[in-house]
Structures are given as C-alpha cells and as structure tokens.
Amino acid sequence: MFLVLIETSGNQHYIFSTNKLRENVGASEATYRACSQWVLDAVEEITGKPLWDDDSDTLKDNLLDLARNPPIEDGEHHLVEVIVATSGKAMLLTRNLNHAKQIIENVTLKALKEAPGLDVCGAIEVFDWDSDDKLPAVSRRFHKKFEVVRSLRSGPELRFLRLPIVEECRTSGLPAAVLDQEPDRLVAKSKVSLSKKTWANHALGNDALKVNGRLPKILEGGGYQFIKSTNELLDEQLQVEWLAVIHADGNGLGQIFIKLDQYIDKDPSNRHYIDQFRRFSLELDCCTRKAFLNAIEVFPKDTSSNELAPLKLVPLVLGGDDLTVVCDAKFAFAFTKTFLETFELETQKSKVISTIAAKAFKLDGKQGQLSACAGIAIVKPHFPFSTAYQLAEELAKSAKVVKEFVKQGDQTVPCSAIDFHVLYDTRGTRLEAIRDKLTLNASTTHLYNRPYVVSDIHRVMQMAGEQEPLKKWLEFHHWSELEKRVEALLKSDPDPDKKGRRALPNSQIHALREGLFMGKDGANAQYQLIRKRYDDKGITNLAATGHPDSLFWQDAMTKQHVTGLLDAMDAADFWKPWSDESETVVEEA
C-alpha cells in the first residue's frame, strides 16, 4: 500500500497578504477546497464513489460511510481510503502507486490553474499494512520527510517573475495580468487576486453568477445572512465604527495529533488508529463549527420582519481548531467569550475527543475537554487588515501564557483565555512595542492585567489540583474581574436628576487614566481623591479585589504589580450586548 500526504503551506501569507477582505475570504476558501473537495474529486475519479459535499455534516457522514469510503484492507477492489480530508491537509491510503500519483497530480494541477499563489505539495510513502511497523510510527517519519521534500521545492513567488515595465497589481503587489472592472474604475489585477475573488464567490455566493456559496449554508435557519464585503460593513445602515479581527487557536492540538496513538484505546491495530484519527479530526471540526454558530447569536436579529438580519461578521478561517473572523467590534468580546466557552462544552460532549483529551492531559478519570485561546485586535475600518490580523495573532499567542501557568506539575491543563488591544495609536502596531509603553519602573509595574481566563475556575482547579498561587492567579485573571470593572465604568447614576448619565463621569475616568501613567503611587493618589466623591457609586469595584484602597496588586505568578483598570477602560466601549446602558448614557466632558 501507499500512504499519501497532501498539504498546503504558507497559508497565512496566502490568505492575509492583501487588505481586500473579499480576497481574504476567497484565499481561505481555496485553501479549504484544495485538501477537501479537490482531493475527494480526485478520489472519485478512481473509485467512482462521490464523497464531497458543501454541507459539513453530509461531508462528515460520507467519510464515515463504509460503503462510500470502505476500509482499504477489506478487499482488493477497495482502491483508495480517505483517512482525513480537511482544510490544508489530506491523508489517504491507496493500493496502486499510479493512483497515488494521479491524486497528487490532479490536486496540484488544479491549484496551479484555479488558485495560483497557493502552495500545495504532495508526497508518497510505501506502507506495508501487515508489517510490525504500524501506521502511527510510519506517519510520524513520513511527516518529517515531507517537510524536507517541501523545503527543496521552489516557492510560489517564483511563478510570478516579471520585467520592470509590467504594472503592479493594486492589491497583491504581484505582476498584473488584466484590468479588472471595479464599480468606478479599471484596476490592474494579478491572476492571484482574480482567483481569490472567484473563490470568494464560492464561499459567500454571488446572485449575478448564480453561485449559492458554501458559507451561507452554515447559517441556514439561523436568521442571519453573511455580508459580502467590507463596504457592506461600513454601510450607513450597519454603522460599524470599529472593526475587530479575532483569531482563535486550540491549545495543545499539535502534540495530540503527533502522539494520538498513545492516547487512544489499547488496540494497536492500524484500523483502530485510522478510525480514531478520522473521528477525532471530524469531531474537532464539528465542535468548532457548533461553537461558531452558537457565538453568532450575540449579534442582533431583526424580529420585526421576515428578512434575514445581516450578520456583522465575516469568517475568514473556520475549520479544525482555527477561527479567524472580522466583525463589528461592539460584539467582539461577547462573540469570542461565547465561542471559547461553547468550544470547551462541545469537546466535552464528544466521546472520542473527551476520551483522548483526558489521556493527553493526564486528567486521571476526570472528563476530558479541549481549550482554545483568542486574540482580539480592534481597529478603525480603514486600518490595513493584514497588520490588524498580525496583531490579533500575536494577542492569541499572548493569551496562551495560560499554558505556562495553568499546570499540574509539568502537565498543561486545558484553559481558555482572551487577550485584546484597542489600537488608538497606530505608530506602533507590534504587541511587544505596545506592551512596552504600558510597562513602568523597570518592568516592575504593568498597566494591564491581560490575558483573561474564560474557563470555569472550579473546573480548572479540579484538573490542576489545589495550588494556592495558581488559584489566586486565576481569580485575578478571570473574566469576571474584567466584567466587574467594565460594569462599574458603565454604571448609570442612580440620582433621578442625573438620569442617563454615568455614575462616574468621563472627566474622572480620564483623570484616572492619566494617573496610571504616573506610576502606582501617583495612580493610587488620584484614585483616593476621586473615591472620596464617588465612594457611594461603586468606584471601589475598579480597585484590586480585596484591597479597595489600591488600583494595583501583585501578580501571583510574575510578582509584578498590575492593574485591571486600563483593561476595563479599553473594553467598555465594546461591551455589547451584555450592557445596553451605554446606549443611553450621556457622556460628560
């Protein structure tokens, strides 16, 4: 037999190298289709059995259907078995070397023609089903060899060499191939940009071209419809003043896939490994999709008519354990928190994922689950999207600091967290530079408390064991801490004569912000002055929990002094739909 591996590489560069949102969507769609539809279409040419379907649930059923995708070892007439075919990666088994070559040739040739710029590579490894050398060990060696093979190939950039006289594409920077008609002008475009626009039609649909679109099917029956472009987000009817780029990524999934054979049941057979690997991959994709569908419920619906409400969100990546979306920033925090919480719950419900996660994280009989971390970059609508995505990715990595702190011995414990930043100052857009500006007194004082944990503290402590420093760190970094301070800032004045005004006026909030940059002592002095006037209006909720006289506390893990006040100030304007008070609040100068 022959083990076939097909993967895309450089996905982030391919998807996010342009500031055109529609092209980002199209590039993501091409990346998804390459190792799913194109691979399954190539398999169908050999077996005559259709496996591909736009609907994710139907696709899952097809791959688990023993009639459509039969075990390859059961008979010589079973020519190909698809182990997994998902966004960016496909693994298959074939009986014939020529069939393995044909599948790779069909997929890579289609990529060259229909998605120029997408880097797709395939490789083949001889595999003896009856050998003592089992599939997990063969797969691990094969993946290492695959990286070597891929590194020896020329990158897709070399396909677009040009003479100096060739005009540059306005969106990709590559040599232009045609003049593309936009609403008000002709624009020079490369083949790469044109193909991305085409694949955006496959993702979002196009009424003029009578293309239904794959993503709208996900929303069927949910009361929403996807918008098609950034221009729609900026439409007066939608009134989006700030955009949020959200990137979420699962924790520890790479190691789980590498060592999957160690976490499944004791059956050492190749068949059991294939079945568990396939089910785990499909269930993971299903959990991410369900979490996404549950999270979009935070966006408003138009209950006054039968029309579908325009969803102020565009998904760029949705599959596996990855999620990247652009949305109205007012709903970014609610969406992200709901997504992470639902992702944890859905992975608990999945028997195969829960069982494997319990063994991977050494939970000793406790119910297993997966977790994820997310970064939220909030920017103005015309800010370069690729830069905003880079910041969101850095924030997601920053949120993963929970993996270093939330442990049982040397073993990481599943814990989800969010880090975020509102980009008011565009002079520095790298997270390291941003956080340096919020660090005082030779790195001993931080004007931020991010990231914030959204997982249930009680459950995390059950998995991690009773560790007092960890418990204290979790309590001070929990989402409820951010929520408490934001609600204190948004609280309305109870005085009937001041109806519609905030209990803590904006002038006092600005004074507190300025005080923070004077250091811990200066900030606390400013806080004490204001506290005397507003002590009866919940201002102490802005202070350190358990220490109402100070805005700062010592972090249980880093031992640095931190405050959560600036976090709450940044988040307060984007706290819908939890608090509608901000809609009626009259801000004082």
C-alpha positions as CSV (number, residue, x, y, z in Angstrom):
1,M,0.0,0.0,0.0
2,F,0.9,3.7,-0.3
3,L,0.4,6.4,2.2
4,V,-0.4,9.8,0.5
5,L,0.0,13.1,2.2
6,I,-1.1,16.4,0.6
7,E,-0.7,19.7,2.4
8,T,-0.9,23.4,1.7
9,S,1.8,25.7,3.2
10,G,2.3,29.4,3.7
11,N,-1.5,29.6,4.3
12,Q,-1.4,32.8,6.4
13,H,0.7,34.6,3.9
14,Y,-1.5,33.5,1.1
15,I,-4.7,34.4,2.9
16,F,-3.7,37.6,4.6
17,S,-1.2,39.2,2.2
18,T,-3.9,41.6,0.9
19,N,-6.0,44.2,2.6
20,K,-9.1,43.3,0.5
21,L,-11.5,41.4,2.8
22,R,-13.2,39.7,-0.1
23,E,-9.8,38.4,-1.4
24,N,-9.0,37.1,2.1
25,V,-12.3,35.2,2.1
26,G,-11.5,33.8,-1.3
27,A,-8.0,32.7,-0.4
28,S,-9.3,31.0,2.7
29,E,-11.9,29.2,0.6
30,A,-9.3,28.0,-1.9
31,T,-7.1,26.7,0.9
32,Y,-10.1,24.8,2.3
33,R,-11.1,23.3,-1.0
34,A,-7.6,22.2,-2.0
35,C,-7.3,19.4,0.5
36,S,-11.0,18.6,0.8
37,Q,-13.0,19.0,-2.4
38,W,-10.1,18.7,-4.9
39,V,-8.8,15.7,-3.1
40,L,-12.1,14.0,-2.9
41,D,-12.9,14.8,-6.5
42,A,-9.6,13.1,-7.5
43,V,-10.5,10.1,-5.4
44,E,-13.9,9.9,-7.1
45,E,-12.3,9.7,-10.5
46,I,-10.6,6.4,-9.3
47,T,-13.3,4.9,-7.2
48,G,-16.5,6.3,-8.8
49,K,-17.9,7.0,-5.4
50,P,-18.7,10.7,-4.6
51,L,-17.6,11.9,-1.2
52,W,-17.6,15.7,-1.5
53,D,-20.5,17.8,-0.3
54,D,-20.7,21.6,0.5
55,D,-22.6,20.7,3.7
56,S,-20.2,19.9,6.5
57,D,-22.5,17.4,8.2
58,T,-23.1,15.5,4.9
59,L,-19.3,15.5,4.2
60,K,-18.7,14.0,7.6
61,D,-21.3,11.3,7.0
62,N,-19.8,10.5,3.6
63,L,-16.3,10.0,5.1
64,L,-17.7,7.7,7.8
65,D,-19.8,5.8,5.4
66,L,-18.2,2.3,4.9
67,A,-19.9,2.0,1.5
68,R,-18.5,5.3,0.1
69,N,-15.2,5.2,2.0
70,P,-14.6,1.5,2.7
71,P,-11.6,0.1,4.7
72,I,-8.8,-0.5,2.2
73,E,-7.7,-3.7,3.7
74,D,-11.1,-5.4,3.3
75,G,-10.6,-6.3,-0.4
76,E,-8.5,-5.7,-3.5
77,H,-11.4,-3.8,-5.1
78,H,-11.0,-1.1,-2.5
79,L,-8.6,1.1,-4.3
80,V,-8.4,4.3,-2.1
81,E,-9.3,5.1,1.5
82,V,-9.5,8.7,2.7
83,I,-8.2,8.9,6.3
84,V,-8.8,12.7,6.5
85,A,-9.5,15.5,4.1
86,T,-9.8,18.8,5.7
87,S,-8.7,22.4,5.3
88,G,-5.0,22.4,4.4
89,K,-4.3,18.7,4.9
90,A,-5.3,15.3,3.4
91,M,-4.1,11.8,4.2
92,L,-5.1,8.8,2.1
93,L,-4.1,5.1,1.5
94,T,-4.0,3.6,-2.0
95,R,-3.3,0.2,-3.3
96,N,-1.7,1.4,-6.5
97,L,1.2,3.7,-6.9
98,N,-0.2,5.2,-10.1
99,H,-3.4,6.1,-8.3
100,A,-1.4,7.9,-5.6
101,K,0.5,9.9,-8.2
102,Q,-2.8,10.6,-10.1
103,I,-4.4,12.1,-7.0
104,I,-1.4,14.4,-6.3
105,E,-1.2,15.4,-9.9
106,N,-4.9,16.3,-10.1
107,V,-4.8,18.4,-6.9
108,T,-1.6,20.3,-7.6
109,L,-2.5,20.9,-11.3
110,K,-5.9,22.3,-10.2
111,A,-4.2,24.5,-7.7
112,L,-1.9,25.9,-10.4
113,K,-4.8,26.7,-12.7
114,E,-7.5,27.8,-10.3
115,A,-5.6,29.1,-7.3
116,P,-2.2,30.5,-8.5
117,G,-0.2,31.5,-5.5
118,L,-1.5,28.7,-3.3
119,D,1.4,26.3,-2.4
120,V,0.2,22.7,-2.4
121,C,2.6,19.8,-2.0
122,G,2.1,16.0,-2.1
123,A,4.3,13.0,-1.2
124,I,4.0,9.3,-1.2
125,E,5.4,6.7,1.3
126,V,5.4,2.9,0.8
127,F,3.4,1.2,3.6
128,D,3.1,-2.5,4.5
129,W,-0.3,-3.0,6.2
130,D,0.8,-6.3,7.8
131,S,4.2,-5.2,9.0
132,D,5.1,-4.7,12.6
133,D,5.9,-1.1,11.7
134,K,2.5,0.4,12.5
135,L,0.9,3.4,10.8
136,P,1.4,5.9,13.6
137,A,5.2,5.4,13.5
138,V,5.2,5.4,9.7
139,S,3.2,8.6,9.7
140,R,5.5,10.4,12.1
141,R,8.6,9.6,10.0
142,F,6.7,10.5,6.8
143,H,5.8,13.9,8.1
144,K,9.4,14.7,8.9
145,K,10.4,13.5,5.4
146,F,7.6,15.5,3.9
147,E,9.0,18.7,5.4
148,V,12.3,18.0,3.7
149,V,10.7,17.4,0.4
150,R,8.7,20.6,0.7
151,S,11.7,22.7,1.6
152,L,13.5,21.5,-1.6
153,R,10.8,22.9,-3.8
154,S,10.7,26.5,-5.1
155,G,8.1,28.7,-3.5
156,P,5.1,30.0,-5.4
157,E,6.6,33.5,-5.6
158,L,8.9,32.3,-8.4
159,R,5.9,31.7,-10.6
160,F,5.4,35.5,-10.9
161,L,8.7,36.8,-12.2
162,R,8.3,40.0,-14.2
163,L,10.0,42.7,-16.2
164,P,10.2,46.2,-14.7
165,I,7.7,47.5,-17.3
166,V,4.9,45.2,-16.1
167,E,2.3,47.1,-14.0
168,E,1.9,46.1,-10.4
169,C,-1.4,44.6,-9.0
170,R,-3.1,47.1,-6.7
171,T,-3.9,44.6,-4.0
172,S,-1.2,41.8,-4.1
173,G,1.9,43.6,-5.4
174,L,2.3,40.8,-8.0
175,P,2.6,41.5,-11.7
176,A,-0.7,42.5,-13.1
177,A,-2.4,40.2,-15.7
178,V,-5.6,42.1,-16.6
179,L,-7.5,45.3,-16.0
180,D,-10.4,44.4,-13.7
181,Q,-13.6,46.4,-13.7
182,E,-14.5,47.8,-10.3
183,P,-17.6,49.9,-9.7
184,D,-15.9,53.2,-10.5
185,R,-12.7,52.3,-12.4
186,L,-10.5,49.8,-14.1
187,V,-7.9,48.3,-11.7
188,A,-4.8,46.4,-12.6
189,K,-5.0,42.9,-11.0
190,S,-2.9,39.8,-10.9
191,K,-4.1,36.3,-11.6
192,V,-3.7,35.6,-7.9
193,S,-6.1,38.4,-6.9
194,L,-8.6,37.4,-9.6
195,S,-8.6,33.8,-8.5
196,K,-9.2,34.9,-4.9
197,K,-12.2,37.0,-5.9
198,T,-13.6,34.0,-7.8
199,W,-13.2,31.7,-4.8
200,A,-14.9,34.4,-2.7
201,N,-18.0,33.8,-4.8
202,H,-17.8,30.1,-4.0
203,A,-17.6,31.0,-0.3
204,L,-20.1,33.8,0.0
205,G,-22.2,33.3,-3.1
206,N,-23.0,35.6,-6.0
207,D,-26.5,36.1,-7.2
208,A,-25.4,37.5,-10.5
209,L,-23.4,34.4,-11.3
210,K,-26.0,32.1,-9.7
211,V,-23.4,30.8,-7.2
212,N,-25.0,29.7,-3.9
213,G,-21.9,29.8,-1.7
214,R,-20.7,27.3,0.9
215,L,-20.7,29.6,4.0
216,P,-24.4,30.7,3.7
217,K,-25.4,27.1,4.1
218,I,-23.8,27.1,7.6
219,L,-26.3,29.8,8.6
220,E,-29.4,28.2,7.1
221,G,-32.3,28.5,9.6
222,G,-30.3,30.7,11.9
223,G,-31.9,34.0,10.9
224,Y,-28.7,35.6,9.5
225,Q,-27.2,36.2,6.2
226,F,-23.5,36.9,5.5
227,I,-22.4,40.3,4.2
228,K,-20.2,40.1,1.1
229,S,-17.6,42.8,1.6
230,T,-16.1,45.5,3.9
231,N,-18.1,48.1,2.1
232,E,-21.3,46.5,3.5
233,L,-19.8,46.6,7.0
234,L,-19.3,50.3,6.5
235,D,-22.7,51.0,5.1
236,E,-24.7,53.6,6.9
237,Q,-27.4,51.1,7.8
238,L,-24.9,48.9,9.7
239,Q,-23.0,51.8,11.3
240,V,-19.8,49.9,12.1
241,E,-17.4,52.4,13.7
242,W,-14.7,49.9,14.8
243,L,-13.8,46.5,13.4
244,A,-12.4,43.6,15.4
245,V,-10.1,41.0,13.9
246,I,-10.4,37.9,16.1
247,H,-8.1,34.9,15.8
248,A,-8.6,31.8,17.9
249,D,-6.5,28.7,18.1
250,G,-6.8,25.4,20.0
251,N,-4.3,24.6,22.8
252,G,-2.1,21.5,22.5
253,L,-3.7,20.1,19.4
254,G,-0.4,19.7,17.6
255,Q,1.0,17.4,20.2
256,I,-2.2,15.4,20.5
257,F,-2.2,14.6,16.8
258,I,1.5,13.7,16.9
259,K,1.1,11.3,19.8
260,L,-2.5,10.2,19.1
261,D,-1.7,6.5,19.1
262,Q,-0.6,6.9,22.8
263,Y,-4.0,8.4,23.8
264,I,-6.4,6.1,22.0
265,D,-7.6,2.7,23.3
266,K,-5.0,0.0,23.7
267,D,-6.0,-1.7,20.4
268,P,-2.7,-1.3,18.4
269,S,-4.1,-2.2,15.0
270,N,-3.8,0.1,12.0
271,R,-7.6,0.0,11.5
272,H,-8.3,1.3,15.0
273,Y,-5.8,4.1,14.7
274,I,-7.3,5.2,11.3
275,D,-10.9,5.2,12.7
276,Q,-9.9,7.2,15.8
277,F,-7.8,9.7,13.9
278,R,-10.6,10.3,11.4
279,R,-13.3,10.6,14.0
280,F,-11.2,12.9,16.1
281,S,-10.5,15.2,13.2
282,L,-14.1,15.3,12.0
283,E,-15.4,15.8,15.6
284,L,-13.0,18.6,16.1
285,D,-14.2,20.4,13.0
286,C,-17.8,19.9,14.1
287,C,-17.1,21.3,17.6
288,T,-15.5,24.4,16.1
289,R,-18.5,25.0,13.7
290,K,-21.1,24.5,16.5
291,A,-19.2,26.9,18.7
292,F,-19.2,29.5,15.9
293,L,-22.9,29.1,15.3
294,N,-23.7,29.5,19.0
295,A,-21.4,32.5,19.3
296,I,-23.0,34.5,16.4
297,E,-26.3,34.5,18.4
298,V,-24.8,37.5,20.3
299,F,-25.4,39.6,17.1
300,P,-28.8,41.3,16.8
301,K,-31.7,39.9,14.7
302,D,-34.5,41.8,13.0
303,T,-37.5,40.3,14.7
304,S,-39.8,42.9,13.1
305,S,-39.7,41.4,9.7
306,N,-39.2,38.1,7.9
307,E,-36.0,39.3,6.4
308,L,-32.7,37.7,7.4
309,A,-30.5,40.0,9.5
310,P,-27.2,41.0,8.0
311,L,-24.6,39.3,10.2
312,K,-21.9,41.9,11.0
313,L,-19.2,39.3,10.8
314,V,-17.2,37.7,8.0
315,P,-15.5,34.4,8.7
316,L,-12.0,34.1,7.1
317,V,-10.9,30.8,8.6
318,L,-13.4,28.3,10.1
319,G,-12.2,24.7,10.5
320,G,-10.2,22.3,12.6
321,D,-9.3,24.2,15.8
322,D,-8.8,27.5,14.0
323,L,-11.1,30.5,13.7
324,T,-10.4,33.9,12.2
325,V,-13.2,36.4,11.7
326,V,-13.7,40.2,11.1
327,C,-16.8,41.7,12.9
328,D,-18.4,44.7,14.4
329,A,-16.2,45.5,17.4
330,K,-19.2,46.1,19.6
331,F,-19.9,42.4,19.7
332,A,-16.3,41.1,19.7
333,F,-15.9,40.4,23.4
334,A,-19.3,38.7,23.6
335,F,-18.7,36.6,20.5
336,T,-15.2,35.5,21.5
337,K,-16.1,34.6,25.0
338,T,-19.2,32.6,23.9
339,F,-17.1,30.8,21.2
340,L,-14.4,29.7,23.6
341,E,-17.0,28.5,26.3
342,T,-19.0,26.6,23.7
343,F,-15.9,25.1,22.2
344,E,-15.0,23.6,25.6
345,L,-18.5,22.3,26.2
346,E,-18.8,20.7,22.7
347,T,-15.4,18.9,23.1
348,Q,-16.7,17.6,26.5
349,K,-19.8,16.2,24.8
350,S,-17.8,14.4,22.1
351,K,-16.9,11.0,23.4
352,V,-13.9,10.5,21.2
353,I,-12.4,14.0,21.9
354,S,-13.2,13.8,25.6
355,T,-11.6,10.4,26.0
356,I,-8.4,11.3,24.1
357,A,-8.1,14.7,25.8
358,A,-8.4,13.1,29.2
359,K,-5.5,10.8,28.4
360,A,-3.5,13.6,26.7
361,F,-3.8,16.0,29.6
362,K,-3.5,13.2,32.3
363,L,-6.8,14.0,33.9
364,D,-6.9,10.7,35.9
365,G,-10.5,9.7,35.3
366,K,-11.9,13.2,35.0
367,Q,-13.9,14.3,32.0
368,G,-11.6,15.5,29.2
369,Q,-12.0,18.6,27.1
370,L,-10.1,20.8,24.8
371,S,-9.5,24.5,25.2
372,A,-8.5,27.4,23.0
373,C,-7.1,30.9,23.2
374,A,-8.1,34.0,21.3
375,G,-6.7,37.4,20.4
376,I,-8.9,40.4,19.6
377,A,-7.4,43.4,17.7
378,I,-9.8,46.3,17.5
379,V,-9.0,48.8,14.8
380,K,-10.7,51.5,12.7
381,P,-12.4,50.2,9.5
382,H,-9.8,51.6,7.1
383,F,-6.8,50.3,9.0
384,P,-4.7,47.8,7.0
385,F,-6.2,44.4,7.5
386,S,-3.0,42.4,7.2
387,T,-1.5,44.4,10.1
388,A,-4.6,44.0,12.2
389,Y,-4.5,40.2,11.7
390,Q,-0.9,40.1,12.7
391,L,-1.7,41.9,15.9
392,A,-4.6,39.5,16.5
393,E,-2.3,36.5,16.0
394,E,0.2,38.0,18.5
395,L,-2.5,38.5,21.0
396,A,-3.7,34.9,20.7
397,K,-0.1,33.8,21.3
398,S,0.0,36.1,24.3
399,A,-3.2,34.5,25.7
400,K,-1.5,31.2,25.5
401,V,0.6,32.2,28.5
402,V,-2.1,30.3,30.5
403,K,-0.3,27.1,29.2
404,E,2.8,28.1,31.2
405,F,0.9,28.9,34.4
406,V,-2.1,26.5,34.5
407,K,-0.3,23.2,35.1
408,Q,-0.4,20.1,37.2
409,G,3.3,19.5,37.7
410,D,4.8,19.6,34.1
411,Q,1.4,18.8,32.5
412,T,-0.6,21.5,30.9
413,V,-4.3,21.7,32.0
414,P,-7.0,22.8,29.4
415,C,-7.8,26.5,30.0
416,S,-9.2,29.1,27.6
417,A,-8.2,32.8,27.6
418,I,-8.6,36.0,25.7
419,D,-6.1,38.8,25.1
420,F,-7.1,42.0,23.4
421,H,-6.0,45.5,22.3
422,V,-7.8,48.6,21.0
423,L,-5.5,50.3,18.6
424,Y,-5.9,54.0,19.3
425,D,-2.3,54.8,18.5
426,T,-1.1,53.4,15.1
427,R,2.5,54.5,15.5
428,G,3.4,51.1,17.0
429,T,1.4,48.0,15.9
430,R,3.6,45.1,17.2
431,L,2.4,43.8,20.5
432,E,5.8,43.9,22.1
433,A,6.1,47.7,21.4
434,I,2.5,48.2,22.6
435,R,3.1,46.5,25.9
436,D,6.4,48.2,26.4
437,K,4.5,51.5,26.6
438,L,2.3,50.1,29.3
439,T,5.3,48.9,31.4
440,L,6.7,51.2,34.1
441,N,9.5,51.3,36.7
442,A,12.0,49.0,35.0
443,S,9.3,46.3,34.2
444,T,8.1,46.0,37.8
445,T,4.7,47.7,37.1
446,H,2.3,46.7,34.3
447,L,-0.7,48.9,33.4
448,Y,-2.6,45.8,32.2
449,N,-3.8,42.5,33.6
450,R,-4.4,40.7,30.3
451,P,-5.0,37.9,29.3
452,Y,-8.3,37.0,30.9
453,V,-9.4,33.4,31.6
454,V,-12.9,32.4,30.5
455,S,-12.8,28.8,31.7
456,D,-14.6,27.8,34.9
457,I,-12.1,28.3,37.7
458,H,-13.6,25.5,39.8
459,R,-13.2,23.0,36.9
460,V,-9.6,24.2,36.1
461,M,-8.6,23.8,39.8
462,Q,-10.1,20.3,39.9
463,M,-7.9,19.4,37.0
464,A,-4.8,21.2,38.2
465,G,-5.1,20.3,41.9
466,E,-5.2,22.7,44.8
467,Q,-2.3,25.2,44.2
468,E,-2.7,28.4,46.1
469,P,-0.6,30.7,43.8
470,L,-2.4,29.3,40.7
471,K,-5.8,29.7,42.3
472,K,-5.0,33.4,43.2
473,W,-3.7,34.0,39.7
474,L,-6.8,32.5,38.1
475,E,-9.1,34.6,40.3
476,F,-7.4,37.9,39.5
477,H,-7.2,37.0,35.8
478,H,-10.7,35.6,35.4
479,W,-13.2,37.2,33.0
480,S,-15.4,38.2,36.0
481,E,-12.7,40.7,37.1
482,L,-12.8,42.5,33.8
483,E,-16.6,42.3,33.8
484,K,-16.8,43.8,37.3
485,R,-14.7,46.9,36.3
486,V,-16.4,47.5,33.0
487,E,-19.8,47.4,34.6
488,A,-18.5,49.9,37.2
489,L,-17.5,52.2,34.4
490,L,-20.8,51.9,32.6
491,K,-23.0,52.1,35.6
492,S,-25.7,54.8,35.4
493,D,-26.1,57.4,38.1
494,P,-29.0,56.4,40.4
495,D,-29.9,60.1,41.0
496,P,-33.2,60.8,39.2
497,D,-32.0,64.3,38.3
498,K,-29.0,62.8,36.5
499,K,-30.9,60.2,34.6
500,G,-28.9,58.9,31.6
501,R,-25.5,60.0,33.0
502,R,-22.8,57.7,34.2
503,A,-22.2,57.4,37.9
504,L,-18.5,58.0,37.2
505,P,-18.2,60.9,34.8
506,N,-15.8,60.8,31.8
507,S,-13.8,63.6,33.3
508,Q,-13.0,61.5,36.3
509,I,-12.3,58.4,34.1
510,H,-9.8,60.5,32.1
511,A,-8.2,61.6,35.3
512,L,-7.7,58.0,36.5
513,R,-6.2,57.1,33.1
514,E,-3.7,59.9,33.3
515,G,-2.9,58.9,36.9
516,L,-2.0,55.4,35.8
517,F,0.9,56.7,33.8
518,M,2.3,58.4,36.8
519,G,3.1,55.1,38.4
520,K,1.5,53.0,41.2
521,D,1.7,55.7,43.9
522,G,0.5,58.5,41.6
523,A,-2.4,56.5,40.3
524,N,-3.5,55.5,43.8
525,A,-3.3,59.1,45.0
526,Q,-5.5,60.2,42.1
527,Y,-7.9,57.3,42.8
528,Q,-8.2,58.3,46.5
529,L,-9.1,61.9,45.6
530,I,-11.9,60.7,43.3
531,R,-13.0,57.9,45.6
532,K,-14.0,60.5,48.3
533,R,-16.5,62.0,45.9
534,Y,-17.9,58.8,44.4
535,D,-17.5,56.2,47.1
536,D,-21.2,55.5,47.1
537,K,-21.3,54.8,43.3
538,G,-19.3,51.7,43.0
539,I,-15.9,53.2,42.3
540,T,-14.2,50.6,44.6
541,N,-15.1,48.0,42.1
542,L,-12.3,49.5,40.0
543,A,-9.8,48.7,42.7
544,A,-7.9,45.5,43.4
545,T,-10.3,42.8,44.7
546,G,-10.0,42.6,48.4
547,H,-7.9,45.8,48.5
548,P,-10.3,48.8,48.0
549,D,-7.5,51.3,48.7
550,S,-5.4,50.5,45.7
551,L,-5.8,50.1,41.9
552,F,-2.8,47.7,41.9
553,W,-2.0,44.2,43.2
554,Q,1.0,41.9,42.9
555,D,0.6,39.1,40.3
556,A,0.8,35.7,41.9
557,M,3.0,34.3,39.1
558,T,5.1,37.1,37.8
559,K,5.4,39.0,41.1
560,Q,4.9,42.3,39.2
561,H,2.4,45.0,40.2
562,V,-0.5,45.1,37.8
563,T,-3.8,46.8,37.4
564,G,-7.0,45.9,35.6
565,L,-8.4,49.5,35.2
566,L,-6.9,50.3,31.8
567,D,-8.2,46.9,30.5
568,A,-11.7,47.9,31.6
569,M,-11.4,51.3,30.0
570,D,-10.4,49.8,26.7
571,A,-13.2,47.2,26.7
572,A,-16.0,49.4,28.0
573,D,-17.0,50.9,24.6
574,F,-17.3,47.4,23.1
575,W,-19.3,45.6,25.8
576,K,-22.5,44.9,23.9
577,P,-24.7,43.0,24.2
578,W,-24.2,42.5,27.9
579,S,-24.8,46.1,28.8
580,D,-27.2,48.4,27.0
581,E,-26.8,51.1,29.5
582,S,-24.0,52.7,27.4
583,E,-26.6,53.3,24.7
584,T,-28.5,55.8,26.8
585,V,-25.6,57.2,28.8
586,V,-24.8,60.9,28.3
587,E,-21.1,61.3,28.4
588,E,-19.8,64.4,30.3
589,A,-16.8,66.4,29.0
